Structure formats: structure tokens, C-alpha cells
Amino acid sequence: MTTERHAQVASITRTIEATWRIEAAKIIATLTRYVGDFSVAEDLAQDALAQALADWPRAGVPDNPAAWLTATAKRRAIDGWRRRERFEKRMPLLADEQRRFEGAGEGELPWNPDEIDDDVLRLVFTSCHPVLAREAQLALTLRVVAGLTTEQIARAFLVPVPTVQQRVVRAKKTLAAANVEFELPGAAERVERLGGVLGVLYLLFSEGHVATSGGDWMRPELAMEALRLARVVAGLTPREPEVHGLVALMAFTASRFGARVDAAGQPVLLADQNRARWDRTLIGLGERSLTRAGELWATRTVATGRPETGPYTLQAEIAACHAAAPRFESTDWRRIASIYATLCRVAPSPVTELNRAIAVAEAEGPAAGLVLVDGLTDAKLLSTSHLLPSVRGELLARLGRLDEAAAELGRAAELATNEREKTVLREKVARILAQM
């Protein structure tokens, strides 16, 4: 193979990978509605992907890669149905959908990206069916909707890869055995599944905000899809405060996306970001959604007689503090530390405690923050994460303990799984060593 041909094949392979990363959830959701079986739909999509890897380097990339993958998978479904008794039952639905798809016009997608009652949301609610355990709901949805690998999900949950693999396999079998329909549940069931759905969307957004692995600092298309779906869920359950809290949190966070990387794609940390580049439209959405969440929580407080606020709303309040500060130096860190203290009571976790330590360090000084960080060194969930040594190294550097700081940041770089993040940490180590 010539060098030019090799480069061409490599480019096509990257196109296939990008298409799959962005469109896999919609493709699988669409196929699930057609075939009525979640596992079969995923197999069909994977078969179409394998066909693309075989055909596109030879025939070229089609005008609309996602539509090609969907159509190829549908043809495979037809071939399978022709050999099964279910063909006659499914054929009318397929024929109607195929006519609609073919009439959409060359190069158009077989779904409406702005349609509220969409297949991806059906897929999320199906994956969060109460017949599944919470861990299985999250693993299955992140695997299919987010297109994350089992390794990436394992890192997100801080659990072994085989554990995630087992959860996904068992979840698929459980859904099939229970004959779970691919549909949006009724109003009562939506509320029942809401916690699982919000948890999935939050993790989906988090993966887009800071990718767990790979060469990209962010996957903004993933995060914005999570925000879109969260807004849809808010429309379906308008009286649930945590839905609005999650929308607010996502909107405030996404407003900073344009300032989080420089022209070369390198990360720009919060303290160094050009806040003029923050998206004021998204900040406005965050403010409106947070106000609505606050109103609904206040109503519940009156009804129950005890103060109530959920973890997503509390995190949105923290994000609102950052959005309100015209400069990093004017951030109300004492307010943020106070909200984190409440969040630690409402939804305790080592990561939340670590974030509280960062806020305390900004409000009261690095020594106060380091005391809290050192109290987390035995936290099992942080033992394999780069987060703890990264924060500890920063605080040690600010205290002038440069030898220890370099060691901690170096360990953080080894543990980090995102290449951009590794680079940032290694650059910090180099700067510290240059000062010694």
C-alpha cells in the first residue's frame, strides 16, 4: 500500500470512528424501535459498522455516513426477518418507516434532531427501567447512549473492567427476559425512573465535559446532547425540581466550553479563561432553570416542613457563583465552600469532599485545604484516580513544598487517562522543577 493510500484509509477510518462516536446512540435507538429488541439492534448497528470498515476504504465515504449505517443495519434486519416468522408481523411497520426515510431526501438523517419525542430519549428510559439495578442502568446507558467503552465506564465508576462488562451483559439479558417495551413510560413511571435517567444524563454530560480517555480534552457534542435530553426530560416532568437543577448545572458548565481550550486545542484552566468568551445565552438558561428549581424546592419545603435541596441544584448553585464572577479573583469562594459543605451532607462522596477542599483552599488558604485533602488519602474510590494527587500537588506547590508537589503531580500524570490532561500535569511538573 502506498503512503498516499495508507493516509487515505487512515482518514476514512477516523471518519467512521467519529461518525460512530457522535451518531451511535441515534442509530441504535432508531433500530431498537424497528426491531423491538435492544440487543438485536446493537448487534445490527455493530454489523453495519463492520461493513463500513470493509466498504468505505474501497468505495469512499458516503454523503451521509450516519444514514448509510442506519440503512445498512435495516437491510440486515430485513434479511433476518425473511428467515423468521416475525417478518410478516414487522413488515408493515418497517415498510412505513422505510418510505418515510427514503422520502426524506438524499443525505438527510432518518430522525428529526429537534423532535422532543425522540428515540434516544426512549432508549435512555428503557435502559433505566426499574427491572435493572442502578449500577446496571448506568453501565448499559453509558455503553449504548454515550458510546463509551467498558474501560471508560470502569474509570468513571472506579471499578474493574470485568465488573462493567458483566453489568452490561446481565442488563441486556434482564431487559429481554422481562419483555421490556421500547417506549416512553407514562407520567407515573417517568417519576419512578427519573433518578436513574438523571444520573445517566449527568455522567453523559461529565464525559463530554472532560473525556475520561483519548486525545481530546472534551467531547462537547456529547455534553450538548446530554443537555438537550435533560431539557426534554424537564418538559416531561416540569414539577420535578432536580430536573431543572440538572439543566441549570449543565447550562452553566457548557457556557464555558468556548473558553476551555485554546486555538491549538490545549486545555485552558478556569483561572486563565477569557470570561468574555463564556456563552451568555447558556448562562441565561442556567439562571432561569436554577430559579425554577429553587421555586419548586421551596414549595416542597413548605409542604414537608423541612428544608430540601437536591444535589444537582446545589451543584448548579456552585456553577452560578462562577458564572456571576467577572474575574477569577472575585469568585465568592466562601459561598462555594459553604454550598459544598451542604452537598457533602446531602450526597456524600470522596470527590465532593475533594472539591470542597479546593474551595476551602481558595477561601482560607492552601494549608486549610491541604488538611481536608490529607483526610481523604484513605478513600478507596480515589486510590486509582489522578484527582487526589493532582489537587494535593497544587496545594503543596502553593505552600512552597516543591519536591513533594512535583512528586504528587507526577503521580497524577501517570494515573490520568486523558492525554490532554496528562500533558497539563506534566507541564506543571516541569514548571515546578524549573523553580527548584
Secondary structure, 3 states (H helix, E strand, C coil): CCHHHHHHHHHHHHHHHHHHHHHHHHHHHHHHHHHCCHHHHHHHHHHHHHHHHHHHHHHCCCCCHHHHHHHHHHHHHHHHHCCCCCHHHHHHHHHHHHHHHHCCCCCCCCCCCCCCCCHHHHHHHHHCCCCCCHHHHHHHHHHHCCCCCHHHHHHHHCCCHHHHHHHHHHHHHHHHHCCCCCCCCCHHHHHHHHHHHHHHHHHHHHHHHCCCCECCCCCHHHHHHHHHHHHHHHHHCCCCHHHHHHHHHHHHHHCCHHHCECCCCCECCHHHCCHHHCCHHHHHHHHHHHHHHHHHHHHHHHHHCCCCCCHHHHHHHHHHHHHHCCCHHHCCHHHHHHHHHHHHHHCCCHHHHHHHHHHHHHHHCHHHHHHHHHCCCCCHHHCCCCHHHHHHHHHHHHCCCHHHHHHHHHHHHHHCCEHHHHHHHHHHHHHHHHHC
